[in-house]
Amino acid sequence: MAAMIWHCRPPPRGPMLAPMSQLPVSSIKNLGPAFEAECARAGIHSADALRALGPDQAYALLLAHGTRPHFIGYYVLVMALQGRPWNDCQGAEKTALRARFDALKAAAGGKGKAAQTVGAKEKGHAALDAALDAIGVRKRRP
């Protein structure tokens, strides 16, 4: 019987064969492309990097790079890194996560969008309020 000759080719390159450390952030269940883009802006470029940072350090980086603080986004991140459904957080656990979120938000202080003040400015209405004031639609505040 004739010997079979196997030809070896270099493996194809591309995302299908990316090593585990190169899996995108969006490969983690419940974290989509929008969250992945926020992570990339903060320098977090892979799912493994996000896992290594943990939710608190990762969220602090996101805030430092301009992500607007949002409690739901924070606890979705926590649940995703634990492999749990995004809405699995309830009761005392949710209260504890809220305290952690508030501490992260306070620590972010004057960085990026996290520094916006309470009220209309927090919701992004400051420019609209100023325009309405300028044309006399609203009463001017002292």
C-alpha positions as CSV (number, residue, x, y, z in Angstrom):
1,M,0.0,0.0,0.0
2,A,1.3,3.4,-0.9
3,A,2.2,5.7,1.9
4,M,-0.1,8.7,2.2
5,I,1.6,12.1,1.9
6,W,0.0,14.9,3.9
7,H,0.7,18.4,2.9
8,C,1.0,20.9,5.7
9,R,-0.2,24.4,5.2
10,P,0.0,27.2,7.6
11,P,-3.2,27.6,9.5
12,P,-5.5,30.3,8.2
13,R,-5.4,33.6,10.0
14,G,-8.4,35.6,11.1
15,P,-11.0,35.9,13.9
16,M,-12.2,32.3,13.6
17,L,-8.9,31.0,15.0
18,A,-8.2,33.7,17.4
19,P,-6.6,32.5,20.7
20,M,-8.8,32.7,23.8
21,S,-7.2,35.9,24.9
22,Q,-8.3,37.6,21.8
23,L,-12.0,36.9,22.0
24,P,-14.0,40.2,21.8
25,V,-15.7,41.7,24.8
26,S,-19.0,41.0,23.1
27,S,-18.3,37.2,23.3
28,I,-19.4,37.5,26.9
29,K,-23.2,36.9,27.1
30,N,-25.2,40.0,27.5
31,L,-22.4,42.4,26.6
32,G,-23.0,43.7,23.1
33,P,-21.2,45.8,20.5
34,A,-22.0,49.1,22.1
35,F,-20.5,48.0,25.4
36,E,-17.5,46.5,23.5
37,A,-16.9,50.0,21.9
38,E,-17.0,51.7,25.3
39,C,-14.5,49.1,26.6
40,A,-12.2,49.7,23.6
41,R,-12.3,53.4,24.2
42,A,-11.1,52.7,27.8
43,G,-8.3,50.4,26.6
44,I,-10.1,47.0,27.3
45,H,-9.8,45.1,24.1
46,S,-10.6,41.5,25.0
47,A,-13.0,39.4,27.1
48,D,-10.0,38.0,29.0
49,A,-8.8,41.5,29.8
50,L,-12.2,42.5,31.0
51,R,-12.4,39.4,33.2
52,A,-8.9,40.0,34.6
53,L,-9.9,43.6,35.6
54,G,-13.1,42.5,37.3
55,P,-16.3,44.6,37.2
56,D,-15.3,47.4,39.6
57,Q,-11.9,48.2,38.1
58,A,-13.3,47.9,34.6
59,Y,-16.2,50.2,35.3
60,A,-13.9,52.7,36.9
61,L,-11.9,52.7,33.7
62,L,-15.0,53.2,31.6
63,L,-16.0,56.2,33.7
64,A,-12.6,57.7,33.5
65,H,-12.8,57.5,29.7
66,G,-16.1,59.2,29.4
67,T,-18.8,56.6,29.8
68,R,-21.9,58.1,31.4
69,P,-22.6,56.3,34.7
70,H,-25.7,54.1,34.7
71,F,-26.5,51.6,37.4
72,I,-28.2,49.1,35.0
73,G,-25.1,49.0,32.8
74,Y,-22.9,48.4,35.9
75,Y,-25.0,45.5,37.2
76,V,-25.3,43.9,33.8
77,L,-21.5,43.9,33.7
78,V,-21.3,42.3,37.1
79,M,-23.9,39.6,36.2
80,A,-22.2,39.0,32.8
81,L,-18.8,38.4,34.4
82,Q,-20.5,35.9,36.8
83,G,-22.1,34.1,33.9
84,R,-25.6,35.0,35.2
85,P,-28.6,36.5,33.4
86,W,-28.5,40.3,33.3
87,N,-31.8,40.6,35.4
88,D,-30.8,38.0,38.0
89,C,-29.8,40.7,40.5
90,Q,-32.4,41.3,43.2
91,G,-32.9,42.2,46.9
92,A,-29.9,42.6,49.2
93,E,-27.5,41.7,46.4
94,K,-28.9,44.6,44.2
95,T,-28.7,47.0,47.2
96,A,-25.1,46.0,47.7
97,L,-24.3,46.5,44.0
98,R,-26.0,49.9,44.1
99,A,-23.7,50.9,47.0
100,R,-20.6,49.7,45.0
101,F,-21.9,51.6,41.9
102,D,-22.4,54.8,43.9
103,A,-18.9,54.5,45.3
104,L,-17.4,54.1,41.8
105,K,-19.4,57.0,40.5
106,A,-18.3,59.2,43.4
107,A,-14.7,58.2,43.0
108,A,-14.8,59.1,39.3
109,G,-15.3,62.7,40.4
110,G,-14.5,65.2,37.7
111,K,-13.7,62.7,34.9
112,G,-15.6,62.7,31.6
113,K,-19.4,62.7,31.5
114,A,-19.4,61.3,35.0
115,A,-18.7,64.8,36.3
116,Q,-22.1,66.2,35.2
117,T,-24.2,67.8,37.9
118,V,-27.6,66.6,39.1
119,G,-30.9,67.7,37.4
120,A,-31.3,68.8,33.8
121,K,-27.6,68.9,33.2
122,E,-27.2,65.2,34.2
123,K,-29.8,64.2,31.5
124,G,-28.1,66.3,28.9
125,H,-30.7,69.1,28.8
126,A,-28.5,72.0,29.8
127,A,-28.1,73.3,26.2
128,L,-31.8,73.0,25.6
129,D,-32.6,74.8,28.8
130,A,-30.3,77.6,27.9
131,A,-31.8,78.0,24.4
132,L,-35.4,78.0,25.9
133,D,-34.3,80.6,28.4
134,A,-32.7,82.8,25.7
135,I,-35.9,82.9,23.6
136,G,-38.1,83.5,26.6
137,V,-40.0,80.2,26.7
138,R,-39.1,79.5,30.3
139,K,-38.7,81.7,33.3
140,R,-35.0,82.5,33.9
141,R,-33.7,81.1,37.1
142,P,-31.7,83.4,39.4
